[in-house]
Amino acid sequence: MGTIRTSTYRPTLKETQQGRWYILFELYDDTGIPAVDRGDRQAAIMLPEGATEEQARALQSALHMKGAEFAFIE
């Protein structure tokens, strides 16, 4: 396994104009990865078409855990 770089995050529920749900991870800490830190430090999980808001909120809730970190593995 390579180097692991982490950041604290906030999972935010969003919806595309086409009605598809996604969980946006707003990353708070510098990761040390220039391509990530140069931008606005965001990543997302796209839910499959047909996923309901209830399913999206359940996933968001599960991902919102105190002390959890988003990791990049180089």
N, C-alpha and C positions, 0 to 999 in steps of 0.2 A: 504494500500500500504506500502511496505517496504522502506528500505533506497535506495535513488537514488544516484548513483555515476557517475560522468560525466568526459568526456575527450574531448578536441578539437581533430579534426581528419582531414585527407585528404582522399577523395574518389579517388581511382586510378583504372582505367579500366584495366582488365587483361583477358587473354584467356587461357583456359586449352589446353593441347596437343590434346584433343579430339574435340576442336573447340567450347567449351561452354564458354560463357562470364560470368564474375563476377566482382563485385565492391568490391575492397579490402579497408577496412578502416584501415589506419595507425593511431593508437592512440598515442597522444603526452604526455598526462599527466598521472601521477600515479593515479590509481583509488582507491587504498586502498584495492583492492581485490587481495590477494596473488596469486591465480591461474592465474589471468590476468597479473599482474605486473611481475611475474617471467618469463613469456615468452617474446615474442617480441611485445606484445600488438597489435594484429591484429585480425580483424573479417571481415567477408565478406557476401555479398548477392549474391547467385548463381541465375543467370537468367535461365529461363526454356530453355530446348533444343529447338533449332530453332529460338531463339531470334537473331535478327540481330545486327550488330555493331552499326547501326544507333539508334536502340532502347536502346542499352547499353549506348551509349554516351548521349542520352537524359536523362536517369536515373542518370548518373554520374553528368550531368550538374545541374539537379534538386537538387541533394544532396549536391552540393558544394555551400553552403550558408554562408555568413559571419556571425559569431556569433553562428552558430548552434553547438550543442555538441552531442556526442554519449553517450548514457546513459545505465547503467547497473542497474537493479532493483533487490535488494536482498530481 
